[in-house]
């Protein structure tokens, strides 16, 4: 005689299958500035100033590293499946350049073609010099404490 599972067992199997398939959902995320094309197109070189750009677009995502005459507005949409790394699907970088008087001189727009993937090498940064291991770290300072030229008290002091 064949025994069929009870309703509770069937419900449990369906719940487990739904939970397992839920991990295969594509995840979408948005990072950074939410771009409104009408507002971005309203900013014009030679017409707008820092103050008008600030009022129109808001605070920039970040300011240039070497000069405050470049403002960047960054927007990125990415997707990933389950626990994989996110992959950039769409990215817009708006770079606004100002002159010394604070007037907009140039507006550059770039897209996802500027995104670069970087693969770390062997999960550690290669360095020049001697290599370290457990025993060198443990016993490496023996004999150097108080030695002349190391900053500690030497034999003449």
LINURKA-V762722 format. One record per backbone hydrogen bond with DSSP energy under -0.5 kcal/mol. NH is the residue of the N-H (numbers start at 1). CO is the residue of the C=O. E is the energy in kcal/mol with one decimal. If there is no record, write none. Layout:
NH|CO|E ; NH|CO|E
//
This chain:
10|6|-2.0 ; 11|7|-2.5 ; 12|8|-2.1 ; 13|9|-2.1 ; 14|10|-2.3 ; 15|11|-2.3 ; 16|12|-2.2 ; 17|13|-2.3 ; 18|14|-2.4 ; 19|15|-2.2 ; 20|16|-2.2 ; 21|17|-2.4 ; 22|18|-1.5 ; 23|19|-0.6 ; 23|20|-0.7 ; 24|21|-1.5 ; 25|22|-1.0 ; 27|80|-3.3 ; 29|78|-2.4 ; 31|76|-2.8 ; 33|74|-3.0 ; 35|33|-0.8 ; 37|35|-0.6 ; 40|36|-2.4 ; 41|37|-2.5 ; 42|38|-0.8 ; 43|39|-0.7 ; 43|40|-1.0 ; 44|42|-0.5 ; 46|104|-2.9 ; 47|44|-1.5 ; 48|44|-2.1 ; 50|102|-1.6 ; 53|49|-2.4 ; 54|50|-2.6 ; 55|51|-2.1 ; 56|52|-2.1 ; 57|53|-3.1 ; 58|53|-0.8 ; 58|54|-1.0 ; 61|72|-1.5 ; 62|72|-1.6 ; 64|70|-3.0 ; 70|67|-0.8 ; 71|96|-2.7 ; 72|62|-2.5 ; 73|94|-2.5 ; 74|72|-0.5 ; 75|92|-2.2 ; 76|31|-2.6 ; 77|90|-3.3 ; 78|29|-2.5 ; 79|87|-2.2 ; 80|27|-1.9 ; 82|25|-1.3 ; 82|80|-0.6 ; 84|81|-2.2 ; 87|79|-2.9 ; 89|77|-2.6 ; 90|77|-1.9 ; 92|75|-2.8 ; 93|110|-2.4 ; 94|73|-2.9 ; 94|92|-0.5 ; 95|93|-0.6 ; 95|108|-3.0 ; 96|71|-2.9 ; 96|94|-0.6 ; 97|95|-0.5 ; 97|106|-2.8 ; 98|69|-3.0 ; 99|103|-2.2 ; 102|99|-1.4 ; 104|48|-2.6 ; 105|97|-3.2 ; 106|97|-1.3 ; 108|95|-2.7 ; 110|93|-2.0 ; 114|111|-1.7 ; 115|112|-1.7 ; 119|117|-0.5 ; 120|118|-0.6 ; 122|120|-0.7 ; 124|121|-1.6 ; 137|133|-2.2 ; 138|134|-2.0 ; 139|135|-3.1 ; 140|136|-1.7 ; 142|139|-1.3 ; 144|141|-1.8 ; 145|141|-0.8 ; 147|144|-1.4 ; 150|147|-1.7 ; 157|154|-1.2
//
